[in-house]
Amino acid sequence: MGSACIKVTKYFLFLFNLLFFVLGAVILGFGIWILVDKNSFISILQTSSTSFKVAAYVFISVGALTMLMGFLGCLGAVNEVRCLLGMYFAFLLLILIAQVTVGVFFSFNMGQLKQEMGSIVTKLIHNYTDGSGDNLQEAWDYVQAQVKCCGWVSFLNWTENAELMNRANITFPCSCKKTDENDTLMTPQKGFCEAPFGNGTQSGNNPEDWPVYQEGCMEKVQGWLQENLGVILGVCVGVAVIELLGMFLSMFLCRRVHSEDYSKVPKY
């Protein structure tokens, strides 16, 4: 009976670690995506926010370590090596502590993150230059066109841009222009556009005459961020449950393996 129980525990632990290895690859890929993405609001945050850069490197580190632990757990379970099982338990405990610490940190700093987002976008709009080709500007143009919004609080945020407001004719941010539902898949325009009805009779660049969305992007972007952080939190909770099960199974198997047989460890 005892031998059969050990065998079942061993293969359950192997399956858990196989799943653990895959989840580690997902976390690693997510961290890399945060660093390399150039076509969404993540690009603005990771370029301008220290917190997001740190979070990206934490995800990459935890993902790589999780994959390593999954491999060691599989090896220790199949070959019944107490040393590997003990290392596996210790590293799982460290990863779990790190996850809880990062989760608590972001929970207590959500307000600061939202405030930081506002200052980043406001500064970006204020310094926006027509035709510069800057990655941050292109990312914000993409956000405005896809989310169908303009500015941060409202479209009037763009009145703080001196280059735009110094135009003689009716000129507006191209990515803010109102479009039909059928135009959602089109590549968003960049820079400043002159209204087709603009003429010399207009008295300067009046924002009330801009053919743009008047709703700001703040609520929609914060909602998007909150939703995605909820998904991340859900994944982390799922990983934590698997980690706890893995720790329990590794300790159970380690206590049942009475002799250390290093001849079972594969030699390369």
Salt bridges, closest charged atoms under 4 A:
GLU80 OE2 - LYS10 NZ 3.23
GLU80 OE1 - LYS264 NZ 3.70
ASP130 OD2 - ARG167 NH2 3.34
GLU138 OE2 - LYS190 NZ 3.62
GLU163 OE2 - ARG167 NH2 3.59
GLU215 OE1 - LYS220 NZ 3.62
